Amino acid sequence: MLRGMATSTFYADDLEAAKDWYTEFLGVEPYFHVPNGYYEFRIGDYQHEFGIVNRAYAPAGARNEPGGAIVNWHVDDLRATVDRLLELGAKEYDPITERGTGTGFVTASVVDPFGNVLGLMTNPHYLEILAETGPA
């Protein structure tokens, strides 16, 4: 049974450029590094792991264009976050979209400069759980 997200992993042809780009966006340095292969950040209220892998280690047949599942990260200011990502060179994938009138669930996604889809969301459920449990 699924118990929670452990690590979200993106691939990049230029691992160092991806590490630098995400360091700039996230405002933190990676806490873990495997030379020529992997960087990992801990981010957010629950210190979720976000990894960047050298695309040379991607599974056989992995596509280089965006697609597939999108992990949506909760953000407090969706517009400001999207604007910052676009300023850093990301491209809009799915515009800011309200998901159900008046529910408070609003999503957007961008494609980072390395071809990965980064999902963003304002999510009232996330805030409810955070209020009950507190950050890690």
WODA-V673599 format. One record per run of one state. SS is the DSSP state (h for helix, s for strand, l for the rest). FROM is the first residue (numbers start at 1). LEN is the number of residues. If there is no record, write none. Layout:
SS,FROM,LEN
SS,FROM,LEN
This chain:
l,1,6
s,7,6
l,13,2
h,15,12
l,27,5
s,32,3
l,35,3
s,38,6
l,44,4
s,48,7
h,55,3
l,58,14
s,72,3
l,75,3
h,78,10
l,88,3
s,91,8
l,99,7
s,106,6
l,112,5
s,117,6
l,123,1
h,124,10
l,134,3
